[in-house]
Amino acid sequence: MNVIVTTLNAKYIHTCLALRLLKAYSAPEFNVEMVEYTIKDPDLNVVSDLFGKKPDVIGFSCYIWNIEKND
């Protein structure tokens, strides 16, 4: 199963601890790929990159600064 966890960070220097915890907790039963973007990345780039990875499941980490873009 191809599982991806992703988020839209506020800046490139920020990282998402939640993605790392999910990845660590899921191992070794599931191979989880982490992909991080920023709120400045064009929506089409994010969607096309995720679509190109052909995931079975995508998990989005949501915050107050990215909730509207994740809708």
N, CA, C and O atoms as a GROMACS GRO file, in nm:
protein
  284
    1MET      N    1   0.084  -0.117   0.000
    1MET     CA    2   0.000   0.000   0.000
    1MET      C    3   0.088   0.124   0.000
    1MET      O    4   0.182   0.133   0.079
    2ASN      N    5   0.060   0.217  -0.087
    2ASN     CA    6   0.136   0.341  -0.100
    2ASN      C    7   0.069   0.449  -0.015
    2ASN      O    8  -0.035   0.503  -0.053
    3VAL      N    9   0.130   0.480   0.100
    3VAL     CA   10   0.074   0.576   0.194
    3VAL      C   11   0.163   0.700   0.197
    3VAL      O   12   0.285   0.689   0.209
    4ILE      N   13   0.100   0.816   0.185
    4ILE     CA   14   0.172   0.944   0.190
    4ILE      C   15   0.110   1.030   0.299
    4ILE      O   16  -0.013   1.040   0.308
    5VAL      N   17   0.194   1.091   0.381
    5VAL     CA   18   0.149   1.193   0.475
    5VAL      C   19   0.212   1.324   0.432
    5VAL      O   20   0.330   1.330   0.397
    6THR      N   21   0.133   1.430   0.435
    6THR     CA   22   0.179   1.556   0.382
    6THR      C   23   0.123   1.672   0.461
    6THR      O   24   0.029   1.656   0.540
    7THR      N   25   0.180   1.789   0.440
    7THR     CA   26   0.132   1.911   0.502
    7THR      C   27   0.177   2.031   0.422
    7THR      O   28   0.263   2.021   0.334
    8LEU      N   29   0.119   2.143   0.453
    8LEU     CA   30   0.160   2.272   0.398
    8LEU      C   31   0.218   2.352   0.514
    8LEU      O   32   0.144   2.406   0.596
    9ASN      N   33   0.350   2.361   0.520
    9ASN     CA   34   0.416   2.438   0.626
    9ASN      C   35   0.406   2.587   0.596
    9ASN      O   36   0.384   2.627   0.481
   10ALA      N   37   0.422   2.669   0.700
   10ALA     CA   38   0.419   2.813   0.682
   10ALA      C   39   0.542   2.862   0.606
   10ALA      O   40   0.534   2.956   0.527
   11LYS      N   41   0.657   2.799   0.630
   11LYS     CA   42   0.783   2.836   0.564
   11LYS      C   43   0.865   2.711   0.539
   11LYS      O   44   0.838   2.605   0.596
   12TYR      N   45   0.966   2.724   0.454
   12TYR     CA   46   1.055   2.610   0.424
   12TYR      C   47   1.135   2.566   0.546
   12TYR      O   48   1.171   2.449   0.557
   13ILE      N   49   1.163   2.657   0.638
   13ILE     CA   50   1.244   2.621   0.754
   13ILE      C   51   1.164   2.545   0.859
   13ILE      O   52   1.222   2.486   0.950
   14HIS      N   53   1.032   2.545   0.848
   14HIS     CA   54   0.948   2.472   0.942
   14HIS      C   55   0.937   2.326   0.899
   14HIS      O   56   0.940   2.294   0.780
   15THR      N   57   0.924   2.240   0.995
   15THR     CA   58   0.897   2.099   0.968
   15THR      C   59   0.776   2.057   1.050
   15THR      O   60   0.739   2.124   1.147
   16CYS      N   61   0.716   1.948   1.011
   16CYS     CA   62   0.595   1.899   1.076
   16CYS      C   63   0.627   1.776   1.160
   16CYS      O   64   0.657   1.670   1.106
   17LEU      N   65   0.622   1.791   1.291
   17LEU     CA   66   0.650   1.681   1.381
   17LEU      C   67   0.546   1.570   1.368
   17LEU      O   68   0.579   1.452   1.381
   18ALA      N   69   0.422   1.606   1.342
   18ALA     CA   70   0.314   1.507   1.331
   18ALA      C   71   0.343   1.404   1.222
   18ALA      O   72   0.318   1.285   1.242
   19LEU      N   73   0.396   1.447   1.108
   19LEU     CA   74   0.427   1.354   1.000
   19LEU      C   75   0.533   1.254   1.043
   19LEU      O   76   0.524   1.135   1.012
   20ARG      N   77   0.632   1.302   1.114
   20ARG     CA   78   0.740   1.214   1.158
   20ARG      C   79   0.691   1.113   1.262
   20ARG      O   80   0.734   0.998   1.263
   21LEU      N   81   0.601   1.157   1.348
   21LEU     CA   82   0.544   1.065   1.447
   21LEU      C   83   0.459   0.958   1.380
   21LEU      O   84   0.466   0.840   1.417
   22LEU      N   85   0.377   0.997   1.282
   22LEU     CA   86   0.295   0.899   1.210
   22LEU      C   87   0.381   0.798   1.135
   22LEU      O   88   0.352   0.678   1.134
   23LYS      N   89   0.487   0.847   1.072
   23LYS     CA   90   0.577   0.758   0.998
   23LYS      C   91   0.644   0.659   1.094
   23LYS      O   92   0.649   0.540   1.064
   24ALA      N   93   0.693   0.707   1.206
   24ALA     CA   94   0.761   0.621   1.303
   24ALA      C   95   0.663   0.520   1.364
   24ALA      O   96   0.698   0.403   1.383
   25TYR      N   97   0.544   0.564   1.394
   25TYR     CA   98   0.445   0.475   1.456
   25TYR      C   99   0.398   0.367   1.359
   25TYR      O  100   0.368   0.256   1.401
   26SER      N  101   0.392   0.399   1.232
   26SER     CA  102   0.343   0.305   1.130
   26SER      C  103   0.443   0.197   1.092
   26SER      O  104   0.405   0.090   1.045
   27ALA      N  105   0.571   0.225   1.112
   27ALA     CA  106   0.675   0.128   1.078
   27ALA      C  107   0.674   0.013   1.176
   27ALA      O  108   0.642   0.037   1.293
   28PRO      N  109   0.706  -0.105   1.139
   28PRO     CA  110   0.745  -0.153   1.007
   28PRO      C  111   0.627  -0.206   0.926
   28PRO      O  112   0.647  -0.255   0.815
   29GLU      N  113   0.504  -0.196   0.980
   29GLU     CA  114   0.389  -0.252   0.908
   29GLU      C  115   0.360  -0.178   0.777
   29GLU      O  116   0.320  -0.240   0.678
   30PHE      N  117   0.378  -0.048   0.779
   30PHE     CA  118   0.350   0.032   0.660
   30PHE      C  119   0.470   0.119   0.627
   30PHE      O  120   0.535   0.174   0.716
   31ASN      N  121   0.498   0.130   0.499
   31ASN     CA  122   0.602   0.221   0.452
   31ASN      C  123   0.532   0.353   0.419
   31ASN      O  124   0.460   0.363   0.320
   32VAL      N  125   0.554   0.454   0.503
   32VAL     CA  126   0.489   0.583   0.487
   32VAL      C  127   0.589   0.682   0.432
   32VAL      O  128   0.698   0.699   0.486
   33GLU      N  129   0.551   0.749   0.324
   33GLU     CA  130   0.635   0.853   0.264
   33GLU      C  131   0.588   0.989   0.314
   33GLU      O  132   0.468   1.017   0.315
   34MET      N  133   0.682   1.072   0.354
   34MET     CA  134   0.650   1.209   0.397
   34MET      C  135   0.680   1.306   0.283
   34MET      O  136   0.784   1.297   0.217
   35VAL      N  137   0.588   1.398   0.262
   35VAL     CA  138   0.607   1.502   0.162
   35VAL      C  139   0.560   1.634   0.224
   35VAL      O  140   0.447   1.644   0.269
   36GLU      N  141   0.649   1.733   0.225
   36GLU     CA  142   0.613   1.862   0.284
   36GLU      C  143   0.621   1.972   0.178
   36GLU      O  144   0.710   1.974   0.094
   37TYR      N  145   0.526   2.061   0.186
   37TYR     CA  146   0.518   2.178   0.098
   37TYR      C  147   0.501   2.300   0.186
   37TYR      O  148   0.493   2.289   0.308
   38THR      N  149   0.496   2.417   0.123
   38THR     CA  150   0.465   2.539   0.198
   38THR      C  151   0.337   2.599   0.143
   38THR      O  152   0.291   2.564   0.034
   39ILE      N  153   0.280   2.690   0.219
   39ILE     CA  154   0.157   2.756   0.175
   39ILE      C  155   0.182   2.845   0.054
   39ILE      O  156   0.087   2.888  -0.012
   40LYS      N  157   0.308   2.873   0.024
   40LYS     CA  158   0.343   2.954  -0.094
   40LYS      C  159   0.352   2.870  -0.222
   40LYS      O  160   0.351   2.927  -0.331
   41ASP      N  161   0.360   2.739  -0.210
   41ASP     CA  162   0.368   2.654  -0.329
   41ASP      C  163   0.236   2.661  -0.406
   41ASP      O  164   0.129   2.656  -0.345
   42PRO      N  165   0.242   2.673  -0.538
   42PRO     CA  166   0.118   2.675  -0.617
   42PRO      C  167   0.038   2.547  -0.598
   42PRO      O  168   0.094   2.437  -0.596
   43ASP      N  169  -0.092   2.562  -0.585
   43ASP     CA  170  -0.181   2.448  -0.562
   43ASP      C  171  -0.164   2.339  -0.667
   43ASP      O  172  -0.160   2.221  -0.633
   44LEU      N  173  -0.153   2.377  -0.793
   44LEU     CA  174  -0.141   2.280  -0.901
   44LEU      C  175  -0.011   2.199  -0.888
   44LEU      O  176  -0.010   2.079  -0.919
   45ASN      N  177   0.096   2.261  -0.844
   45ASN     CA  178   0.222   2.189  -0.824
   45ASN      C  179   0.209   2.084  -0.714
   45ASN      O  180   0.258   1.972  -0.728
   46VAL      N  181   0.142   2.120  -0.605
   46VAL     CA  182   0.124   2.028  -0.493
   46VAL      C  183   0.038   1.910  -0.538
   46VAL      O  184   0.073   1.794  -0.515
   47VAL      N  185  -0.074   1.940  -0.602
   47VAL     CA  186  -0.167   1.834  -0.645
   47VAL      C  187  -0.102   1.743  -0.748
   47VAL      O  188  -0.114   1.621  -0.738
   48SER      N  189  -0.032   1.800  -0.846
   48SER     CA  190   0.029   1.717  -0.950
   48SER      C  191   0.142   1.632  -0.893
   48SER      O  192   0.162   1.518  -0.936
   49ASP      N  193   0.218   1.685  -0.797
   49ASP     CA  194   0.324   1.607  -0.735
   49ASP      C  195   0.266   1.489  -0.657
   49ASP      O  196   0.315   1.377  -0.669
   50LEU      N  197   0.162   1.515  -0.579
   50LEU     CA  198   0.098   1.407  -0.503
   50LEU      C  199   0.034   1.305  -0.596
   50LEU      O  200   0.046   1.184  -0.573
   51PHE      N  201  -0.034   1.350  -0.699
   51PHE     CA  202  -0.098   1.261  -0.795
   51PHE      C  203   0.005   1.173  -0.865
   51PHE      O  204  -0.020   1.055  -0.890
   52GLY      N  205   0.120   1.230  -0.896
   52GLY     CA  206   0.226   1.156  -0.964
   52GLY      C  207   0.285   1.043  -0.881
   52GLY      O  208   0.344   0.950  -0.936
   53LYS      N  209   0.271   1.051  -0.750
   53LYS     CA  210   0.322   0.946  -0.661
   53LYS      C  211   0.227   0.827  -0.652
   53LYS      O  212   0.260   0.725  -0.592
   54LYS      N  213   0.109   0.839  -0.712
   54LYS     CA  214   0.008   0.732  -0.717
   54LYS      C  215  -0.022   0.670  -0.580
   54LYS      O  216  -0.008   0.549  -0.562
   55PRO      N  217  -0.062   0.753  -0.485
   55PRO     CA  218  -0.088   0.700  -0.351
   55PRO      C  219  -0.221   0.626  -0.341
   55PRO      O  220  -0.316   0.655  -0.414
   56ASP      N  221  -0.225   0.529  -0.250
   56ASP     CA  222  -0.350   0.464  -0.214
   56ASP      C  223  -0.420   0.545  -0.105
   56ASP      O  224  -0.543   0.552  -0.102
   57VAL      N  225  -0.341   0.606  -0.017
   57VAL     CA  226  -0.392   0.686   0.093
   57VAL      C  227  -0.306   0.810   0.107
   57VAL      O  228  -0.183   0.802   0.100
   58ILE      N  229  -0.371   0.926   0.128
   58ILE     CA  230  -0.299   1.050   0.159
   58ILE      C  231  -0.354   1.103   0.290
   58ILE      O  232  -0.475   1.119   0.306
   59GLY      N  233  -0.264   1.131   0.384
   59GLY     CA  234  -0.303   1.195   0.510
   59GLY      C  235  -0.251   1.337   0.512
   59GLY      O  236  -0.134   1.362   0.486
   60PHE      N  237  -0.340   1.432   0.542
   60PHE     CA  238  -0.303   1.574   0.547
   60PHE      C  239  -0.298   1.620   0.692
   60PHE      O  240  -0.393   1.600   0.767
   61SER      N  241  -0.188   1.683   0.729
   61SER     CA  242  -0.177   1.744   0.861
   61SER      C  243  -0.225   1.888   0.848
   61SER      O  244  -0.172   1.964   0.767
   62CYS      N  245  -0.324   1.925   0.927
   62CYS     CA  246  -0.388   2.056   0.914
   62CYS      C  247  -0.360   2.145   1.035
   62CYS      O  248  -0.359   2.099   1.149
   63TYR      N  249  -0.336   2.272   1.007
   63TYR     CA  250  -0.310   2.373   1.109
   63TYR      C  251  -0.396   2.495   1.079
   63TYR      O  252  -0.466   2.498   0.978
   64ILE      N  253  -0.391   2.595   1.166
   64ILE     CA  254  -0.472   2.714   1.144
   64ILE      C  255  -0.425   2.792   1.021
   64ILE      O  256  -0.506   2.860   0.958
   65TRP      N  257  -0.298   2.782   0.985
   65TRP     CA  258  -0.248   2.858   0.870
   65TRP      C  259  -0.265   2.785   0.737
   65TRP      O  260  -0.240   2.844   0.632
   66ASN      N  261  -0.306   2.658   0.738
   66ASN     CA  262  -0.320   2.588   0.610
   66ASN      C  263  -0.456   2.522   0.593
   66ASN      O  264  -0.479   2.454   0.492
   67ILE      N  265  -0.546   2.539   0.686
   67ILE     CA  266  -0.672   2.468   0.682
   67ILE      C  267  -0.755   2.504   0.557
   67ILE      O  268  -0.819   2.417   0.499
   68GLU      N  269  -0.753   2.628   0.517
   68GLU     CA  270  -0.831   2.668   0.400
   68GLU      C  271  -0.774   2.608   0.272
   68GLU      O  272  -0.851   2.571   0.183
   69LYS      N  273  -0.645   2.599   0.260
   69LYS     CA  274  -0.584   2.540   0.140
   69LYS      C  275  -0.602   2.388   0.137
   69LYS      O  276  -0.596   2.328   0.030
   70ASN      N  277  -0.625   2.325   0.252
   70ASN     CA  278  -0.645   2.181   0.258
   70ASN      C  279  -0.788   2.139   0.231
   70ASN      O  280  -0.815   2.020   0.214
   71ASP      N  281  -0.880   2.235   0.227
   71ASP     CA  282  -1.022   2.201   0.201
   71ASP      C  283  -1.042   2.141   0.065
   71ASP      O  284  -1.155   2.107   0.028
   0.00000   0.00000   0.00000
